[in-house]
Amino acid sequence: MRWRATVAAALLAAVLLAGLALRAHAVRLCGEIAGPLEQTAEALSERKAVSLDNIVTARENWNNALPFFSALITHEWLDGVTEGLARAEGFLLCEEDSEALAELRSLLILLKRISEYDRLSLRNIL
């Protein structure tokens, strides 16, 4: 009987640790994607010259992270990021800085929402 309780406690701990590890990985991936977007948004806000390198980097990071996020996050949010990256790149190519900045800010909000999805809190536990 004692070994069953030990196995049950070990399984519960493993599930909790796996969940925490997946959450940490999702937050790290969102940070890798958001970083270049934040740099581009800052440059646009300060009316500095903007290159497409940051958008390309963010899109590559997003495409690499997409299989992971597809297992965890609703596809509407994932499609929103994919489409937002394409729109932001298009606006930058057309030199529509205000539209690109608005799109980048929307992307950053969506990435923040994704990184905070299912965050462990007292409200979630109760």
Disulfide bonds with the S-S distance in Angstrom:
none
